[in-house]
């Protein structure tokens, strides 16, 4: 039995002989929709509810919805296009009409198929596309949904907003994936100490702090790099944290570079800054630096030959 036989069975079950043709087809369409809704309800109640894993449950629920959607499309199409006996002809007519009237939606569908097959991102991945950044929480036939991070919130934490992005955007905008392949990101935390501070001691202190907060991560990241290298050209000579020194306008800048989970960026920054503040508070020869400004009064402080000019 195929979907066309099912449509014919439903038609025969309902007495449509006394109704005008268009009304009978409307009634038939309604009956098909009711039956499909009932099947979906039973499927979700008897099967989906028993699945404990949230991600697995999501995929099975989506798969069921897609099967019912296409089954409904074929059944309803058979109801309204009785004269079209060839499935290929019917699909051809539908495709031609959709191509003309629903071009953007078709591109969205193509984007959905690209996401499912090429997998530029998956559920739970943190991505940035265009000017939107967030965690992927849903993927549908015409759009995918992000739980936004960043924007006005510092540290790339959640804003609480849900952003719907049309699938067609993956063909025209760059996609930055924080979690695919390597699954770690490099982060940098910088502090500035005065020129008079004991910078060598300060550097040793911050080296110990950043190593403390990235303990065991280099080993885990190294394994992820090995796995990712099988698919991407990813190579790092060293994954251990390091502290760089640089002279800036108002002091000595120490930059801690380390790896962390994309979703732990703000937490690690917070912990590192707190430990640095506490550690420097105990040292008499280390002070934080900050930008300073000096007003220079030329008539009073300038060279004698220039004072005559006034200001």
N, C-alpha and C positions, 0 to 999 in steps of 0.2 A: 504493500500500500504506500502511495506517495502523497505529497501534500495536496495534489489536485484531487485525488480520491477522497481525502478527508474533507475538502471543501464541498465536494458533491454530496457526501454523506450528511453533512450539516444542512445543506440545501434541501435534501429529501426529507430530513427529519421535521423541518418547519414547513407547514402548509402555506406555500406562497402563491398557489394558483389563482386566488381571488384578488391578489394585489397587483397594481401596476408594476411593470418591470423595474423601474427605478426605485420604487419603495421596497420591493422584494430584495433588491441588491443592498439597499441601506440596512434593512433588517438583518440580512445575511452578514454584512460587515460588522454590525453591532454584536451579533452572536459570536463571530470569530474573536472579536476583541475580548468579550466576556470570558470565553473559554481560555484564551491565552493568559488573561489576568488570573484566572483560577489556577491554571497550571503553574504560573509564577509564584502564587501564594503557597501552593503545596510544596513546590521546590524549595522555597526559602524556609518554610516551616519544618519540613521533614529532613532536609539535607543540610542546608546552610547553617542552621542554628546549632548543629552538632559539631561543626568545625570550630576548634578552639583558637587556632592561630589566626590572628587578625589579617595578616597579609594573604594567607591562603584563602580565607573566607572571602576577602575582597575579589580575588581573581576568579573564584568559582561563581560568585554572584554575578560578576560582569560577564563571564562566559555564558551563563544561563540567559542573561538579558539579551545578549547578541543573538543567540540561537532563536529565541522567541521572536525577536524583532524581524529577523530575516524570514522565519516561518510565516509570521503574520503578513509580511510584505508579499510573499508568494501566494498565500491563501486569498488575501483581499484582491490581489492582482488577477487571480484566476476568476474571482467572482465578477469583476467588472469587465474583464476581457475574455468572455466565454468563447468568442469566435477565434481567438488566438490559440491554436492547439500546440504550436511549437513553443517550447520554453525559450529556445534561443531567440525566436522572433519577439516574444514578449519582453525578454531582457533587453534586446536591442532597442525596442521602442522606448522603454523606460530610460535606458542609458542616454539615448539621443536627447530626450526631453530634459533630463537632469543636467546634461552637459551645457545646454543652452541657458536654462533658467537658474541653475544652482551652481554656477561655476566656483564661487568661493567655498561653498560647502563641500564640493568635490575635492578641492584642494585641501580642505580640513581633513577629509577622509583619507586622502593620500598621506597627509602628515601623520595621521593616526597609525596607518599601516607602517610608515617609516619608523615611528616610535616603537611599535611592537616588534618589528623585525630587526632593525639596526640598533635599537636600544641606546640612544644617546643619553638617556636617563631613565631611571626606574622609580617606583614608589619609594619615598623616604629619602631620595637624593636631594642634596642642596644644590640648586643651580641658579645661574643668573642669565636671563635672556632679555635683551634690550636694556631697559632701565628698571627692570623688575628682578628682585632677588628673593628666593624663598625655598621652602621645602616642598617637594612634590607630594601632594596628598590625594590626588585623584587624576586618572587618565581616562578620557572618554573619546567617543568617535569624532567629536567636533572641537573639543577643547580639553586642556589639562588645567589643573588647579594647583595654586601655590599658597602655602601659608607664609605670608610675607615676613621677611626679616630685614633689619637695617632701616633705610629711609631716615626718619627723624629719630630713631632709636639707636643709640651707640652700641658698639660691640657686636653688631649683627645678631641681635636677639629679636624675638618675635614682636611684631607690631600688633598682632591680633587680627589683622585684616586678611581676608581671603581674596586672592587675585585669580581671575579666570583669563587664561591666555588661549586664543584660537590656535589650533594646531598648525595652521598655515605659516605662523611666525617662525617655525623651525627652519623654513626654507629661505627666509630673508634676513634673519637676525642671528648674531653669534650666540652660541650657547656655552656658558662656562659651567662645568660640572665640578663641584668641590669634592665629591666622594667616589666617583667612578675610578677604577684602576688603583691608584695609589692610596686613596682613602685618608690621606693626611694632607695638611697644608703647612707651609712655612709661615711662621708669624714672627714679628719683631716688636720688641718693647724697648724704648729708649729712655734714658735719663741723662741729665746734664749736671756735672759737678763743677765747682769753681776751679780756676786755674791753680789756686793755692792748695787745693785738696791733695791728699795722698792718692793719686789716681791708681797707682799699682795695687794698693790695698783695696781700694774700691772695686777694681776690676776683679780681684780674687773673690771678693764677697759676692758680687753679682754672678760670677761664674758658678759658685757653689749653689746659689739660689736657683738659677735656671736649670742646672743639672738635677737638682732635687725635684723640680716640678715636671721634668721630662723623663724621670726614671723609667726604665724598661721600654719607653716608646721607640727609641732607635732600633732595638731588636725587632719589635713588632713591625715597624715601618720597613725594615730591611726585608722581612719576609714578604710584605705586600709589594715591594718593588720587584722582587724576584717573580712574583705572580703576574704583576702588571707588565713586566718586560716580555712576557710571552705574547702579549697582544699589542703593546705600545712600545715605542722607543723611549723608555724612561730609564735614566741612569743617574745616580748620585754617588760621588766619590766618598762622601761622608754625610752621615745623618745625625751626628752628635751635635749638641748645642754649642754655640760659639759666641764670644763677645767681641765686637769690633769697637775700635777707638777712633774718634774723629774730633778735630778741633773745630769749634763753631765760634760765633761772634762773642758769646758771653761765657764760655767755659769749655770743658772737655765732655764730649758726648760719648756715652757708652751704650751700644746697641746690642741687646741680647736677641739672638736669632735661634729659634728652636722649632721643632715640629709639634703639632697638636691636632686633635680631632677638630674638624670644621665647626662643630657645634659646641666645642669647649674653649673657643678662642677668648671670649670675654672672661670666663671663669679663670683661665690660666693667667691672663693679664692681671686680674684682680689680686690673685694670690701672690704673684711675683711682686707687684707694686707694694703690697702690704709688708711682705718680708723685707724688701729693700728699705722701706721707711723705718721699720723697727731696727734693722741692722745698722743703718747709718746714724740713727739716734744715739747709739752706744759709742760712736767713734768721735773723738774730739778733733781729728784732723781731716774729716770729710764733711763737706757741706754741699747742699743742692745749690745750683746756680739758676738764675732767672734773668730775663732781659732787663737791662737798666738803661736809663736815659739821662743825659747830662745837658744842661742848658749852658751854652757858651756865649758870654757877653763880650763881644769884640771890643767895645770902648774901654772896658775894665781889664780884660785878660789878653786881648790881642797884642800884636807887636806895636811898638810905639809909632812906627811910621804909618800904620794902618788906623790907629785910633783917631787921627785927625779927620778921617773921612766920616766920622759919626758912628753909625751902627755897624 
